[in-house]
Amino acid sequence: MDGFALRVERLEVESAFDMLVKARALEAQGREVLHFEIGEPDFDTPSHIKEAGIKAIRDGLTGYCPPPGIPELREAIAEHVSETRGIEVKASNIVVTPGAKPIMFFSILACVEPGREVIYPDPGFPIYSSLVKFAGAVPRPIPLLEETGFSFDMDAFADSVSEKTCLVILNSPNNPTGGLVPGEDIQRIAELVADKRITILSDEIYRGMQYEGEPVSIATLPGMQEQTVILDGFSKLYAMTGWRLGYGVMNEELADHFSKLLVNSTSCTPAFTQMAGLEALSGPQDESEDMLRQFKSRRDLIVAGLNSIPGVSCHLPGGAFYAFPNVKSFGRSSSELEDYILQEAGVACLSGTGFGEHGEGYLRFSYASSEENIRKAIDRIKTALAKLSS
Ligand SMILES: Cc1ncc(COP(=O)(O)O)c(C=O)c1O
């Protein structure tokens, strides 16, 4: 059918949702599938947060509210970001959005001109490259190297920065590898972009889920705060994926543009969801701390399990809830292995190529699954892969 703008043809999707459909189809035939494909905590939203949302609905917070967010939540986020990053952030620097994804969308709409270049990690969150192409910009994916814990190939990074660059996307801890951007690379990146008209989108959605060392935001480096949009939110750390609540931290001028983009798209984020977010930040943290402890112990379990499979090697990820094993020794493409493991072992995982061409040779396992399921999945994969080697 004619009549569509070309740009919609350039949009891509997340392979996790496609895999979920395939896995559900197998389940409908009576097969048991163990799910390691979707990037969402398997924990429920803590009950005090749910109650705050329900109370807000009962209190009548069911109408439109200010586009960039309700003042109490913007204040609380500003305080939280100031404390956790050690920089001075005001409520006027905060824009609240339905989920953190709109911060990605708005950063690209507001900062990227067609024909300019955007640097981002490969493998990386698939929506980065999709939106870059949607905006008519030129993708500059930078390989992440397994040998350095999936940090950037810094030579390729430095070679890619030019007067055409308008946006650099960083993501630490990273989806899909769980890798971190080391402090010295952040320093170098800051030097490369300093005094240039380049915006940095620092995707820190997994910041609270870093198991090793202290997270470093590029916004904390001298002069960088003005140039940086921090993306963060409630989906992962507070198990609130379906509530749709995220935010960006940026200079006031950009915050005004983001606010206008909100007026032109969703108008605002539901006020009752924002009240739940306020409770998440100001209420007890024990449930999310407990979730984090469980994720860390699952990480150790799944990484040891994957490394026990002949032909598989898995780097210990520093954060998030993803393991990204190397499966190159089987001589098959990642997407063939993704399919084989689903059909033969009844385990749903993702091909690394769903995250960029440098994901070839790897699989992504989201370990948002019980320890029992992790053990079962490892046993089944071991048996299935042994058949390939024999
Ligand atoms: C790297 C990364 N950034 C951002 C998001 C989006 O988060 P939200 O669900 O709050 O929109 C995700 C979700 O999977 C993610 O993996």
The ligand as an SDF file (V2000), in Angstrom:
LIG
                    3D

 16 16  0  0  0  0  0  0  0  0999 V2000
   19.4830   -0.1520   27.7090 C   0  0  0  0  0  0  0  0  0  0  0  0
   18.0450    0.1860   27.9340 C   0  0  0  0  0  0  0  0  0  0  0  0
   17.6860    1.4710   27.9650 N   0  0  0  0  0  0  0  0  0  0  0  0
   16.3960    1.8250   28.1410 C   0  0  0  0  0  0  0  0  0  0  0  0
   15.4020    0.8850   28.2930 C   0  0  0  0  0  0  0  0  0  0  0  0
   13.9620    1.3260   28.3740 C   0  0  0  0  0  0  0  0  0  0  0  0
   13.4150    1.3000   29.6370 O   0  0  0  0  0  0  0  0  0  0  0  0
   11.8610    1.5660   29.8370 P   0  0  0  0  0  0  0  0  0  0  0  0
   11.1780    0.2480   29.9080 O   0  0  0  0  0  0  0  0  0  0  0  0
   11.7710    2.3360   31.1290 O   0  0  0  0  0  0  0  0  0  0  0  0
   11.3410    2.3910   28.7090 O   0  0  0  0  0  0  0  0  0  0  0  0
   15.7430   -0.4720   28.2750 C   0  0  0  0  0  0  0  0  0  0  0  0
   14.6950   -1.5090   28.4020 C   0  0  0  0  0  0  0  0  0  0  0  0
   14.8690   -2.6720   28.1380 O   0  0  0  0  0  0  0  0  0  0  0  0
   17.1060   -0.8330   28.1010 C   0  0  0  0  0  0  0  0  0  0  0  0
   17.5000   -2.1280   28.0900 O   0  0  0  0  0  0  0  0  0  0  0  0
  1  2  1  0
  2  3  1  0
  2 15  2  0
  3  4  2  0
  4  5  1  0
  5  6  1  0
  5 12  2  0
  6  7  1  0
  7  8  1  0
  8  9  2  0
  8 10  1  0
  8 11  1  0
 12 13  1  0
 12 15  1  0
 13 14  2  0
 15 16  1  0
M  END
$$$$
